[in-house]
Amino acid sequence: MISETEMEQVNPGIKRKNRFVIVDAVGVCESDLTDSRPLEKKRNVTFDKLLDAVALGNREPEALESLAGRLVRLEKRFDEALAGEVRRTARGQTLCEIAESLLASTNPDAIEAKAKEGQDPYYQPTDKDLQSSQAKLMQEAVAPLANNPALRQLLIKIHQTSEQVIDVISRDRVLFAGASHQTTQNAEQVTKSFRDYIEKHKAEITALQLLYSRPYRHRLSEPMLKELEKKLREEHAAWTEDRLWDAFAAVAPKKVRGRSQAGRFADLVALVRFVLEREQVLQPFAQTVNQRFIEWIERNIAKDVVFTPEQRAWFELIRDHIATSLSIETNDFNYAPFSQRGGLGKAHQLFGPELPKLLDELNEVLAA
């Protein structure tokens, strides 16, 4: 820092700094401050071929970098359920973690650090050392893919389902408004194959057993429905809730109300009930739950049962929980949003000894 005396010597009469000069030194360093390399260098190679090539021994840096970029983009399309399935199949790793290892195996700094492991701090690795270290890093990076055929098959199936081709050059021209004959035929094929699958496996899958039985022998749970969702995706990658919903909307538009919320697996209940003809109309599960909730409130009012505003607010939280998780138990009050309002203790305070009976009743009325 320049003192006032030094400032006086440089600029007589001036004892206070009144301006600053900022020097932009970006770009004069020997190496980039950030890694801004474009990752996609194999644009003409399809995802499945690139994945198989790397798994079978292709160690070109361009191939590894391109695959890393595609894995990251693919993971961004995952919902929570799909991300969990991929992580389990990948033995605990995410696609981003695998991509990070692939990129590190082509990074000169990471390669040099690998070569210096266990060496003297001043050791300078030779070209042979660097080549050996890079080979080890590459082998470690591709191992989660090369040694796991199930993961590769799953990723290829997911990519085929989510792949979109976007044409930003051609100008579209409307030729026909409405559902085409081919689109309707495809939708009919999807709904028929889905119906056939449900009918064929209704005695094998727990969730289907419960949805098929009347009355329910046991309460349908979230793990049961997630098992069903997983089996449907294994059977056909395109059998997601929103795509099945679109197919039924195309085949029977007058019987479909509302729109399935993509990724909300509880709407599988509505889809299966509709296929099993337990419901005459296909509408989002949350909408059905809300209708039943309103009817339940009205029945209680008719019986002169009065709920306080706070009790009513809790009932609405319970309704929303059932709409997404299919049921509610007392231990659910230990988590948000109930925990933010006092948790299980507050629930006991509001409803007293009637709490277990009320929960059983709401589970049966809203979700059964």
Secondary structure, DSSP 8 states (H G I E B T S, - for coil): ---HHHHHHHSTT--S---------TT-SSS-SS--------TTS-HHHHHHHHHTT---HHHHHHHHHHHHHHHTT--HHHHHHHHHHTTT--HHHHHHHHHHTT-HHHHHHHHTTTS-TT----HHHHHHHHHHHHHHHHHHHHT-HHHHHHHHHHHHHH-----SSS-------S--HHHHHHHHHHHHHHHHHHHHHTTTSHHHHHHHSSS-SS---HHHHHHHHHHHHHH-TT--HHHHHHHHHHH-GGGB-S---TT-TTHHHHHHHHHTTS-SSB--HHHHHHHHHHHHHHHHHHTT----HHHHHHHHHHHHHHHHHS---GGGGGSTTTGGGTHHHHHHHHHGGGHHHHHHHHHHHHH-
